[in-house]
Amino acid sequence: MGAGEAGGGKAGDGKAGGGEVGAGEAGDGNGTTDRSGMTDRNRDAKSGHIELASLTKRFGDVVAVAGISLEVAAGEFFSLLGPSGCGKTTTLRLVAGFERPDAGRILIDGRDVATLPPHKRDVNTVFQSYALFPFLNVAENVAFGLRYRSVSKADSARRVAEALELVQLAGYEKRRPGQLSGGQQQRVALARALVLRPSVLLLDEPLGALDAKLRRALQVELKTLQEHLGITFLYVTHDQEEALTMSDRLAVMSGGQIAQLGAPREVYEEPVDAYVAEFLGVSNLMDATATRPAGATEVCHVRLGEFDLEAGCGRIDSTGAVKLAIRPERVELGAYELTGGNRVPGMVERLVFLGSATQIFVHLAPGVTLQALVRNDGRALPWSQGSPVSVALPADALRVLATEVPAFEEALAPAVG
């Protein structure tokens, strides 16, 4: 197990209980409590602001986190997104206190916690493995972390009931983990973390072990719960759909650094380079040559094979070798006889029915293959394998990307989780 993946295995060692790591002393008996289980102090103070400043972590010669800096606003749902080895899990473990940084600061509500142990931080962690105690029932699992707090038996029972109601598990108190579905076990792990009333909840790929349908349902539930509670969520995932669905903002990581940070729509529609474009969703990438005619200011003139196109997004001031990117849903297919600007002839290679849409692979005359996504509106498509088509690449959807790869994406990979 890599250094960036060890967190889940430590959760059930009798100290952490899978979700009770941290949460400090906050929220115990301070202020009134509504049906959500959150105290006035938690709601009104807008606690949960995170700031990472030049955060660095090495494992031997491997740089797992390379001097990243970012801020997460109180009450924000923020996701760290990237493939295995990009540094996202290590970053989460640094915030949780499971790893000690080699350099940099970790501030939670203005307090530097970089050297503090997990239980001294006002955070809690939910792991993919759940780490529920099989010999305890649901209520006992949720209440486990309260054993180490100055909480009366009556108050503990009330807080457990409130937490279970929040995750829609009221009535399941007496069941054992083995009698629950995967989705229900995940809700128990979440309730066990929330019962301690942290200002920050850290989630390490918590939906990764669930089937696709349940995962999508829980994405909506998790975002709704976060908005209701107002707790800061720092969420780690390699699943682009999860990050796009739930996040207020997200950071795409590579080689221990942040490749791009922004709102989901911004990062999806305006990727800064080919790495982000390819990782976040499906993107058609094509090699082209950019020229800049005299007086051109609003578009980039590019040559794809023998075809001249205009691109209106991205680095439109580029010249020379560039990458062109366009999302499949923006590619338009028409009859082969159609002519006009930004059209390239091609031939349909394959059609893949996806239910709500059909994915169509088209081989263009310049020799590249791209994907188009045609929404299913109930009508039969006029194309089949081998059909000649005219492919429109709208200028406002065609994005110019630089061909150079950021130095950190080459020099620092492979990193650790």
C-alpha positions as a Markdown table, in Angstrom:
| # | Residue | x | y | z |
|---|---|---|---|---|
| 1 | Met | 0.0 | 0.0 | 0.0 |
| 2 | Gly | 1.4 | 3.4 | -1.0 |
| 3 | Ala | 2.0 | 6.2 | 1.3 |
| 4 | Gly | -1.0 | 8.1 | 0.0 |
| 5 | Glu | -3.4 | 5.2 | 0.5 |
| 6 | Ala | -2.7 | 4.1 | 4.0 |
| 7 | Gly | -5.4 | 6.2 | 5.7 |
| 8 | Gly | -8.3 | 3.8 | 5.4 |
| 9 | Gly | -6.4 | 1.0 | 7.1 |
| 10 | Lys | -5.8 | 3.1 | 10.2 |
| 11 | Ala | -9.4 | 4.0 | 10.8 |
| 12 | Gly | -10.5 | 1.1 | 12.8 |
| 13 | Asp | -7.6 | 0.7 | 15.3 |
| 14 | Gly | -9.6 | 1.6 | 18.3 |
| 15 | Lys | -8.5 | 5.2 | 18.2 |
| 16 | Ala | -10.0 | 6.5 | 15.0 |
| 17 | Gly | -13.0 | 4.4 | 14.4 |
| 18 | Gly | -13.0 | 5.1 | 10.6 |
| 19 | Gly | -14.4 | 8.6 | 10.7 |
| 20 | Glu | -13.7 | 10.0 | 14.2 |
| 21 | Val | -10.2 | 11.1 | 13.6 |
| 22 | Gly | -9.8 | 14.7 | 14.6 |
| 23 | Ala | -12.7 | 17.1 | 15.2 |
| 24 | Gly | -10.8 | 18.4 | 18.2 |
| 25 | Glu | -13.0 | 19.7 | 21.0 |
| 26 | Ala | -15.3 | 21.8 | 18.9 |
| 27 | Gly | -19.1 | 21.8 | 19.2 |
| 28 | Asp | -19.5 | 20.1 | 22.6 |
| 29 | Gly | -22.3 | 21.7 | 24.5 |
| 30 | Asn | -21.8 | 25.1 | 23.0 |
| 31 | Gly | -25.0 | 26.9 | 21.8 |
| 32 | Thr | -28.3 | 25.5 | 20.9 |
| 33 | Thr | -28.9 | 22.7 | 18.5 |
| 34 | Asp | -31.4 | 22.4 | 15.7 |
| 35 | Arg | -32.7 | 19.2 | 14.0 |
| 36 | Ser | -29.5 | 19.0 | 11.8 |
| 37 | Gly | -27.3 | 18.5 | 14.9 |
| 38 | Met | -25.2 | 21.6 | 14.3 |
| 39 | Thr | -24.7 | 24.1 | 17.1 |
| 40 | Asp | -25.1 | 27.8 | 16.7 |
| 41 | Arg | -21.3 | 28.2 | 17.0 |
| 42 | Asn | -20.8 | 25.9 | 14.0 |
| 43 | Arg | -23.4 | 27.7 | 11.9 |
| 44 | Asp | -22.9 | 31.4 | 12.8 |
| 45 | Ala | -19.1 | 31.5 | 13.0 |
| 46 | Lys | -18.7 | 30.3 | 9.4 |
| 47 | Ser | -15.8 | 28.1 | 10.6 |
| 48 | Gly | -14.0 | 25.7 | 8.2 |
| 49 | His | -11.7 | 28.0 | 6.2 |
| 50 | Ile | -8.7 | 26.1 | 4.9 |
| 51 | Glu | -5.5 | 27.7 | 3.6 |
| 52 | Leu | -2.5 | 25.6 | 2.3 |
| 53 | Ala | 0.6 | 27.7 | 1.9 |
| 54 | Ser | 3.6 | 26.2 | -0.1 |
| 55 | Leu | 2.7 | 22.8 | 1.2 |
| 56 | Thr | 5.4 | 20.1 | 0.4 |
| 57 | Lys | 5.7 | 16.4 | 1.2 |
| 58 | Arg | 8.3 | 14.0 | 0.1 |
| 59 | Phe | 8.6 | 10.2 | 0.5 |
| 60 | Gly | 12.3 | 9.6 | 0.0 |
| 61 | Asp | 13.2 | 10.8 | -3.5 |
| 62 | Val | 9.5 | 11.1 | -4.6 |
| 63 | Val | 7.9 | 14.5 | -4.3 |
| 64 | Ala | 4.2 | 13.7 | -3.5 |
| 65 | Val | 3.1 | 17.3 | -2.9 |
| 66 | Ala | 5.2 | 20.0 | -4.5 |
| 67 | Gly | 4.6 | 23.4 | -2.8 |
| 68 | Ile | 0.9 | 23.8 | -3.5 |
| 69 | Ser | -1.0 | 26.8 | -2.2 |
| 70 | Leu | -4.8 | 27.1 | -2.2 |
| 71 | Glu | -7.7 | 28.4 | -0.1 |
| 72 | Val | -11.0 | 26.7 | 0.6 |
| 73 | Ala | -13.8 | 29.0 | 1.8 |
| 74 | Ala | -15.8 | 28.1 | 4.9 |
| 75 | Gly | -18.8 | 26.1 | 3.9 |
| 76 | Glu | -17.4 | 25.3 | 0.4 |
| 77 | Phe | -17.6 | 21.9 | -1.3 |
| 78 | Phe | -14.0 | 21.7 | -2.7 |
| 79 | Ser | -12.7 | 18.7 | -4.7 |
| 80 | Leu | -9.2 | 17.5 | -5.4 |
| 81 | Leu | -9.3 | 15.7 | -8.7 |
| 82 | Gly | -6.7 | 13.7 | -10.5 |
| 83 | Pro | -5.4 | 10.2 | -11.5 |
| 84 | Ser | -3.6 | 7.9 | -9.2 |
| 85 | Gly | -0.2 | 9.3 | -8.2 |
| 86 | Cys | -1.1 | 13.0 | -8.6 |
| 87 | Gly | -0.8 | 13.9 | -4.9 |
| 88 | Lys | -4.5 | 14.4 | -4.0 |
| 89 | Thr | -4.7 | 11.8 | -1.3 |
| 90 | Thr | -1.4 | 12.8 | 0.3 |
| 91 | Thr | -2.7 | 16.4 | 0.4 |
| 92 | Leu | -5.8 | 15.2 | 2.2 |
| 93 | Arg | -3.7 | 13.2 | 4.7 |
| 94 | Leu | -1.6 | 16.3 | 5.4 |
| 95 | Val | -4.8 | 18.3 | 6.2 |
| 96 | Ala | -6.1 | 15.4 | 8.4 |
| 97 | Gly | -2.8 | 15.1 | 10.3 |
| 98 | Phe | -1.9 | 11.6 | 9.1 |
| 99 | Glu | 1.2 | 12.9 | 7.5 |
| 100 | Arg | 3.6 | 15.7 | 8.6 |
| 101 | Pro | 4.6 | 18.2 | 5.8 |
| 102 | Asp | 8.3 | 18.7 | 5.0 |
| 103 | Ala | 7.5 | 22.4 | 4.4 |
| 104 | Gly | 4.6 | 24.8 | 4.2 |
| 105 | Arg | 1.7 | 25.7 | 6.4 |
| 106 | Ile | -1.8 | 24.2 | 6.9 |
| 107 | Leu | -4.2 | 26.8 | 8.4 |
| 108 | Ile | -7.7 | 26.0 | 9.5 |
| 109 | Asp | -9.6 | 29.2 | 10.5 |
| 110 | Gly | -6.3 | 31.0 | 10.7 |
| 111 | Arg | -4.6 | 28.6 | 13.0 |
| 112 | Asp | -1.6 | 26.7 | 11.7 |
| 113 | Val | -2.2 | 23.0 | 12.5 |
| 114 | Ala | 0.6 | 21.5 | 10.5 |
| 115 | Thr | 2.4 | 20.1 | 13.5 |
| 116 | Leu | -0.7 | 19.1 | 15.5 |
| 117 | Pro | -1.9 | 15.5 | 15.8 |
| 118 | Pro | -5.2 | 14.5 | 14.1 |
| 119 | His | -7.3 | 14.7 | 17.3 |
| 120 | Lys | -6.2 | 18.3 | 17.9 |
| 121 | Arg | -7.6 | 19.5 | 14.6 |
| 122 | Asp | -11.3 | 20.4 | 14.1 |
| 123 | Val | -11.6 | 18.0 | 11.2 |
| 124 | Asn | -13.0 | 14.5 | 10.5 |
| 125 | Thr | -12.3 | 12.0 | 7.8 |
| 126 | Val | -14.5 | 9.6 | 5.9 |
| 127 | Phe | -12.7 | 6.8 | 4.1 |
| 128 | Gln | -13.6 | 4.7 | 1.1 |
| 129 | Ser | -13.3 | 1.5 | 3.2 |
| 130 | Tyr | -15.9 | 2.8 | 5.8 |
| 131 | Ala | -14.0 | 0.9 | 8.6 |
| 132 | Leu | -17.2 | 0.1 | 10.6 |
| 133 | Phe | -16.8 | -2.1 | 13.6 |
| 134 | Pro | -18.6 | -5.4 | 12.7 |
| 135 | Phe | -19.3 | -6.3 | 16.4 |
| 136 | Leu | -21.1 | -3.0 | 17.0 |
| 137 | Asn | -24.6 | -2.0 | 15.8 |
| 138 | Val | -25.3 | 1.1 | 13.8 |
| 139 | Ala | -26.0 | 3.3 | 16.8 |
| 140 | Glu | -22.9 | 2.1 | 18.6 |
| 141 | Asn | -20.7 | 2.7 | 15.5 |
| 142 | Val | -22.0 | 6.2 | 15.2 |
| 143 | Ala | -21.5 | 6.9 | 18.9 |
| 144 | Phe | -18.0 | 5.5 | 19.1 |
| 145 | Gly | -16.1 | 8.8 | 18.8 |
| 146 | Leu | -18.3 | 10.4 | 21.5 |
| 147 | Arg | -16.8 | 7.9 | 24.1 |
| 148 | Tyr | -13.7 | 10.2 | 24.2 |
| 149 | Arg | -15.7 | 13.4 | 24.7 |
| 150 | Ser | -17.3 | 14.9 | 27.8 |
| 151 | Val | -20.8 | 14.0 | 26.5 |
| 152 | Ser | -23.6 | 12.6 | 28.7 |
| 153 | Lys | -25.3 | 9.4 | 27.8 |
| 154 | Ala | -28.5 | 11.2 | 27.0 |
| 155 | Asp | -26.8 | 13.8 | 24.9 |
| 156 | Ser | -24.9 | 11.1 | 23.0 |
| 157 | Ala | -28.1 | 9.3 | 22.2 |
| 158 | Arg | -29.7 | 12.5 | 21.0 |
| 159 | Arg | -26.8 | 13.4 | 18.8 |
| 160 | Val | -26.6 | 9.8 | 17.3 |
| 161 | Ala | -30.4 | 10.0 | 16.5 |
| 162 | Glu | -29.9 | 13.4 | 14.8 |
| 163 | Ala | -27.0 | 12.1 | 12.8 |
| 164 | Leu | -28.8 | 9.1 | 11.6 |
| 165 | Glu | -31.8 | 11.2 | 10.6 |
| 166 | Leu | -29.6 | 13.4 | 8.6 |
| 167 | Val | -28.3 | 10.4 | 6.6 |
| 168 | Gln | -31.8 | 8.9 | 6.3 |
| 169 | Leu | -31.0 | 5.9 | 8.5 |
| 170 | Ala | -33.5 | 6.4 | 11.4 |
| 171 | Gly | -34.8 | 3.0 | 12.4 |
| 172 | Tyr | -31.6 | 1.2 | 11.6 |
| 173 | Glu | -30.0 | 1.7 | 15.0 |
| 174 | Lys | -29.9 | -1.9 | 16.0 |
| 175 | Arg | -28.6 | -3.4 | 12.8 |
| 176 | Arg | -25.1 | -4.7 | 12.4 |
| 177 | Pro | -22.9 | -3.5 | 9.4 |
| 178 | Gly | -23.2 | -6.9 | 7.8 |
| 179 | Gln | -26.9 | -6.4 | 7.5 |
| 180 | Leu | -26.6 | -3.2 | 5.5 |
| 181 | Ser | -26.0 | -2.5 | 1.9 |
| 182 | Gly | -22.9 | -0.7 | 0.7 |
| 183 | Gly | -24.8 | 2.6 | 0.4 |
| 184 | Gln | -26.2 | 2.2 | 3.9 |
| 185 | Gln | -22.7 | 1.4 | 5.3 |
| 186 | Gln | -21.4 | 4.6 | 3.7 |
| 187 | Arg | -24.2 | 6.6 | 5.4 |
| 188 | Val | -23.2 | 5.1 | 8.7 |
| 189 | Ala | -19.6 | 6.2 | 8.2 |
| 190 | Leu | -20.8 | 9.7 | 7.3 |
| 191 | Ala | -23.0 | 9.9 | 10.3 |
| 192 | Arg | -20.2 | 8.8 | 12.6 |
| 193 | Ala | -18.1 | 11.6 | 11.2 |
| 194 | Leu | -20.8 | 14.2 | 11.5 |
| 195 | Val | -21.8 | 13.4 | 15.0 |
| 196 | Leu | -18.6 | 15.0 | 16.2 |
| 197 | Arg | -19.6 | 18.3 | 14.6 |
| 198 | Pro | -16.3 | 19.1 | 12.8 |
| 199 | Ser | -15.8 | 22.4 | 11.0 |
| 200 | Val | -14.2 | 20.5 | 8.1 |
| 201 | Leu | -15.1 | 17.1 | 6.7 |
| 202 | Leu | -12.4 | 15.3 | 4.7 |
| 203 | Leu | -13.7 | 12.6 | 2.3 |
| 204 | Asp | -11.3 | 10.2 | 0.6 |
| 205 | Glu | -13.1 | 8.7 | -2.4 |
| 206 | Pro | -16.0 | 7.7 | -0.2 |
| 207 | Leu | -18.2 | 6.5 | -3.1 |
| 208 | Gly | -15.5 | 4.5 | -4.9 |
| 209 | Ala | -16.7 | 1.1 | -3.7 |
| 210 | Leu | -20.3 | 1.6 | -4.8 |
| 211 | Asp | -22.0 | 0.6 | -8.1 |
| 212 | Ala | -22.5 | 3.3 | -10.7 |
| 213 | Lys | -26.3 | 3.8 | -10.1 |
| 214 | Leu | -25.9 | 4.1 | -6.3 |
| 215 | Arg | -22.9 | 6.3 | -6.6 |
| 216 | Arg | -24.9 | 8.8 | -8.7 |
| 217 | Ala | -27.8 | 8.8 | -6.2 |
| 218 | Leu | -25.4 | 9.4 | -3.3 |
| 219 | Gln | -23.6 | 12.3 | -5.1 |
| 220 | Val | -26.9 | 14.3 | -5.0 |
| 221 | Glu | -27.6 | 13.3 | -1.4 |
| 222 | Leu | -24.1 | 14.2 | -0.3 |
| 223 | Lys | -24.2 | 17.6 | -1.9 |
| 224 | Thr | -27.7 | 18.3 | -0.5 |
| 225 | Leu | -26.5 | 17.4 | 3.0 |
| 226 | Gln | -23.4 | 19.6 | 2.7 |
| 227 | Glu | -25.5 | 22.6 | 1.7 |
| 228 | His | -27.9 | 21.9 | 4.5 |
| 229 | Leu | -25.2 | 21.7 | 7.2 |
| 230 | Gly | -22.9 | 24.4 | 5.8 |
| 231 | Ile | -19.8 | 22.3 | 6.7 |
| 232 | Thr | -16.6 | 22.7 | 4.6 |
| 233 | Phe | -16.1 | 19.5 | 2.5 |
| 234 | Leu | -12.7 | 18.7 | 1.1 |
| 235 | Tyr | -13.3 | 15.8 | -1.3 |
| 236 | Val | -10.8 | 13.6 | -3.0 |
| 237 | Thr | -11.7 | 11.7 | -6.1 |
| 238 | His | -10.4 | 10.4 | -9.5 |
| 239 | Asp | -14.0 | 10.4 | -10.8 |
| 240 | Gln | -14.6 | 13.4 | -13.0 |
| 241 | Glu | -18.4 | 13.1 | -12.8 |
| 242 | Glu | -18.3 | 13.2 | -9.0 |
| 243 | Ala | -16.2 | 16.3 | -9.0 |
| 244 | Leu | -18.3 | 18.1 | -11.7 |
| 245 | Thr | -21.6 | 17.1 | -10.0 |
| 246 | Met | -20.9 | 18.1 | -6.4 |
| 247 | Ser | -18.1 | 20.7 | -6.3 |
| 248 | Asp | -18.4 | 24.4 | -5.8 |
| 249 | Arg | -14.8 | 24.5 | -7.0 |
| 250 | Leu | -12.3 | 21.9 | -7.9 |
| 251 | Ala | -8.5 | 21.6 | -8.4 |
| 252 | Val | -7.1 | 19.2 | -11.1 |
| 253 | Met | -3.8 | 17.9 | -9.8 |
| 254 | Ser | -0.8 | 16.5 | -11.6 |
| 255 | Gly | 2.7 | 15.6 | -10.4 |
| 256 | Gly | 2.1 | 16.9 | -6.9 |
| 257 | Gln | 0.9 | 20.4 | -8.2 |
| 258 | Ile | -2.3 | 22.0 | -9.2 |
| 259 | Ala | -2.7 | 22.1 | -12.9 |
| 260 | Gln | -5.9 | 24.1 | -12.9 |
| 261 | Leu | -8.3 | 25.4 | -10.2 |
| 262 | Gly | -11.8 | 26.9 | -10.7 |
| 263 | Ala | -15.5 | 26.3 | -10.9 |
| 264 | Pro | -16.5 | 23.0 | -12.5 |
| 265 | Arg | -18.0 | 24.6 | -15.7 |
| 266 | Glu | -15.0 | 26.9 | -16.0 |
| 267 | Val | -12.4 | 24.1 | -15.8 |
| 268 | Tyr | -14.5 | 21.8 | -18.1 |
| 269 | Glu | -15.1 | 24.4 | -20.8 |
| 270 | Glu | -11.8 | 26.3 | -20.5 |
| 271 | Pro | -9.0 | 23.8 | -19.8 |
| 272 | Val | -5.6 | 25.4 | -19.7 |
| 273 | Asp | -3.7 | 22.5 | -21.3 |
| 274 | Ala | -4.1 | 19.2 | -23.0 |
| 275 | Tyr | -3.7 | 17.3 | -19.7 |
| 276 | Val | -6.7 | 19.0 | -18.1 |
| 277 | Ala | -8.7 | 18.7 | -21.3 |
| 278 | Glu | -8.2 | 15.0 | -21.5 |
| 279 | Phe | -8.6 | 14.2 | -17.9 |
| 280 | Leu | -11.7 | 16.2 | -17.2 |
| 281 | Gly | -14.3 | 14.5 | -19.5 |
| 282 | Val | -13.8 | 13.5 | -23.1 |
| 283 | Ser | -12.0 | 15.9 | -25.4 |
| 284 | Asn | -10.9 | 15.6 | -29.0 |
| 285 | Leu | -7.3 | 16.7 | -29.3 |
| 286 | Met | -5.8 | 17.4 | -32.7 |
| 287 | Asp | -2.4 | 18.7 | -33.8 |
| 288 | Ala | -2.5 | 21.8 | -35.9 |
| 289 | Thr | -0.5 | 24.8 | -37.0 |
| 290 | Ala | -1.5 | 28.3 | -36.0 |
| 291 | Thr | -0.9 | 31.4 | -38.0 |
| 292 | Arg | -1.6 | 35.0 | -37.2 |
| 293 | Pro | -2.6 | 37.1 | -40.2 |
| 294 | Ala | -2.2 | 40.9 | -39.9 |
| 295 | Gly | -5.1 | 42.5 | -38.1 |
| 296 | Ala | -6.4 | 39.2 | -36.6 |
| 297 | Thr | -7.4 | 39.8 | -33.0 |
| 298 | Glu | -10.5 | 37.8 | -32.1 |
| 299 | Val | -9.8 | 34.3 | -33.6 |
| 300 | Cys | -6.8 | 32.1 | -34.2 |
| 301 | His | -6.3 | 30.9 | -37.8 |
| 302 | Val | -5.2 | 27.2 | -37.8 |
| 303 | Arg | -4.5 | 24.7 | -40.4 |
| 304 | Leu | -5.6 | 21.1 | -39.8 |
| 305 | Gly | -4.1 | 19.0 | -42.6 |
| 306 | Glu | -5.1 | 20.8 | -45.8 |
| 307 | Phe | -8.1 | 22.6 | -44.1 |
| 308 | Asp | -8.1 | 26.1 | -42.8 |
| 309 | Leu | -10.2 | 26.7 | -39.6 |
| 310 | Glu | -10.8 | 29.4 | -37.1 |
| 311 | Ala | -10.6 | 28.9 | -33.4 |
| 312 | Gly | -12.1 | 31.4 | -31.0 |
| 313 | Cys | -11.1 | 30.1 | -27.6 |
| 314 | Gly | -8.0 | 29.5 | -25.6 |
| 315 | Arg | -4.6 | 30.8 | -26.7 |
| 316 | Ile | -5.7 | 32.5 | -29.8 |
| 317 | Asp | -2.5 | 34.5 | -30.0 |
| 318 | Ser | -0.5 | 31.4 | -30.6 |
| 319 | Thr | 1.6 | 30.7 | -33.7 |
| 320 | Gly | 3.3 | 27.5 | -34.9 |
| 321 | Ala | 2.5 | 24.0 | -33.6 |
| 322 | Val | -0.6 | 23.9 | -31.3 |
| 323 | Lys | -3.2 | 21.5 | -30.0 |
| 324 | Leu | -6.8 | 22.0 | -30.9 |
| 325 | Ala | -9.5 | 20.8 | -28.4 |
| 326 | Ile | -13.2 | 20.4 | -28.8 |
| 327 | Arg | -15.7 | 18.5 | -26.7 |
| 328 | Pro | -17.8 | 15.7 | -28.4 |
| 329 | Glu | -21.1 | 17.4 | -27.6 |
| 330 | Arg | -20.0 | 20.5 | -29.6 |
| 331 | Val | -19.1 | 18.5 | -32.8 |
| 332 | Glu | -21.8 | 18.8 | -35.4 |
| 333 | Leu | -22.4 | 16.2 | -38.1 |
| 334 | Gly | -24.2 | 16.9 | -41.4 |
| 335 | Ala | -24.7 | 15.7 | -44.9 |
| 336 | Tyr | -21.4 | 15.2 | -46.8 |
| 337 | Glu | -22.5 | 17.8 | -49.4 |
| 338 | Leu | -22.6 | 20.6 | -46.9 |
| 339 | Thr | -19.9 | 23.3 | -47.2 |
| 340 | Gly | -19.0 | 26.4 | -45.3 |
| 341 | Gly | -16.5 | 27.6 | -42.8 |
| 342 | Asn | -14.9 | 25.3 | -40.2 |
| 343 | Arg | -16.2 | 22.2 | -42.0 |
| 344 | Val | -14.0 | 19.1 | -42.6 |
| 345 | Pro | -15.1 | 16.0 | -44.5 |
| 346 | Gly | -15.0 | 12.6 | -42.8 |
| 347 | Met | -16.3 | 9.1 | -42.6 |
| 348 | Val | -18.2 | 7.4 | -39.8 |
| 349 | Glu | -16.2 | 4.6 | -38.3 |
| 350 | Arg | -18.4 | 3.4 | -35.4 |
| 351 | Leu | -21.6 | 4.2 | -33.6 |
| 352 | Val | -22.0 | 3.4 | -29.9 |
| 353 | Phe | -25.5 | 3.6 | -28.4 |
| 354 | Leu | -25.3 | 5.0 | -24.8 |
| 355 | Gly | -29.1 | 5.3 | -24.1 |
| 356 | Ser | -29.5 | 9.0 | -23.8 |
| 357 | Ala | -27.1 | 9.7 | -26.6 |
| 358 | Thr | -25.1 | 8.0 | -29.3 |
| 359 | Gln | -21.3 | 8.3 | -29.5 |
| 360 | Ile | -20.1 | 8.5 | -33.1 |
| 361 | Phe | -16.4 | 8.0 | -34.1 |
| 362 | Val | -15.5 | 9.9 | -37.3 |
| 363 | His | -12.3 | 9.7 | -39.2 |
| 364 | Leu | -11.5 | 13.1 | -40.7 |
| 365 | Ala | -9.8 | 13.7 | -44.0 |
| 366 | Pro | -6.7 | 15.1 | -42.4 |
| 367 | Gly | -6.2 | 11.6 | -40.8 |
| 368 | Val | -7.4 | 12.2 | -37.2 |
| 369 | Thr | -10.4 | 10.4 | -35.5 |
| 370 | Leu | -12.7 | 12.4 | -33.3 |
| 371 | Gln | -15.8 | 11.7 | -31.3 |
| 372 | Ala | -19.2 | 13.3 | -31.6 |
| 373 | Leu | -22.0 | 13.0 | -29.1 |
| 374 | Val | -25.5 | 13.1 | -30.6 |
| 375 | Arg | -28.4 | 13.3 | -28.1 |
| 376 | Asn | -31.2 | 10.7 | -28.5 |
| 377 | Asp | -34.4 | 12.6 | -29.5 |
| 378 | Gly | -36.3 | 9.5 | -30.5 |
| 379 | Arg | -35.5 | 9.8 | -34.2 |
| 380 | Ala | -33.2 | 7.3 | -36.1 |
| 381 | Leu | -29.8 | 8.7 | -37.0 |
| 382 | Pro | -29.2 | 9.1 | -40.8 |
| 383 | Trp | -25.6 | 7.6 | -40.5 |
| 384 | Ser | -24.1 | 4.2 | -40.2 |
| 385 | Gln | -20.6 | 2.7 | -40.4 |
| 386 | Gly | -19.0 | 4.0 | -43.6 |
| 387 | Ser | -21.3 | 7.0 | -44.1 |
| 388 | Pro | -19.5 | 10.1 | -45.5 |
| 389 | Val | -20.3 | 13.2 | -43.4 |
| 390 | Ser | -19.4 | 16.8 | -43.2 |
| 391 | Val | -18.1 | 17.7 | -39.7 |
| 392 | Ala | -18.6 | 21.2 | -38.4 |
| 393 | Leu | -16.2 | 22.4 | -35.7 |
| 394 | Pro | -17.7 | 25.7 | -34.4 |
| 395 | Ala | -15.1 | 28.4 | -33.8 |
| 396 | Asp | -16.6 | 29.3 | -30.4 |
| 397 | Ala | -16.1 | 25.6 | -29.3 |
| 398 | Leu | -12.7 | 25.1 | -30.9 |
| 399 | Arg | -10.0 | 25.8 | -28.3 |
| 400 | Val | -6.3 | 26.4 | -28.9 |
| 401 | Leu | -3.9 | 24.8 | -26.4 |
| 402 | Ala | -0.2 | 25.2 | -26.1 |
| 403 | Thr | 1.8 | 22.1 | -27.1 |
| 404 | Glu | 4.4 | 22.4 | -24.3 |
| 405 | Val | 3.8 | 20.4 | -21.1 |
| 406 | Pro | 4.3 | 22.3 | -17.8 |
| 407 | Ala | 7.6 | 21.3 | -16.3 |
| 408 | Phe | 6.1 | 19.9 | -13.1 |
| 409 | Glu | 3.9 | 17.5 | -15.0 |
| 410 | Glu | 7.0 | 15.9 | -16.5 |
| 411 | Ala | 9.6 | 16.4 | -13.7 |
| 412 | Leu | 7.6 | 15.4 | -10.7 |
| 413 | Ala | 5.6 | 12.4 | -12.0 |
| 414 | Pro | 5.1 | 9.7 | -10.9 |
| 415 | Ala | 4.1 | 11.0 | -7.4 |
| 416 | Val | 2.2 | 9.4 | -4.6 |
| 417 | Gly | -1.6 | 9.1 | -4.4 |
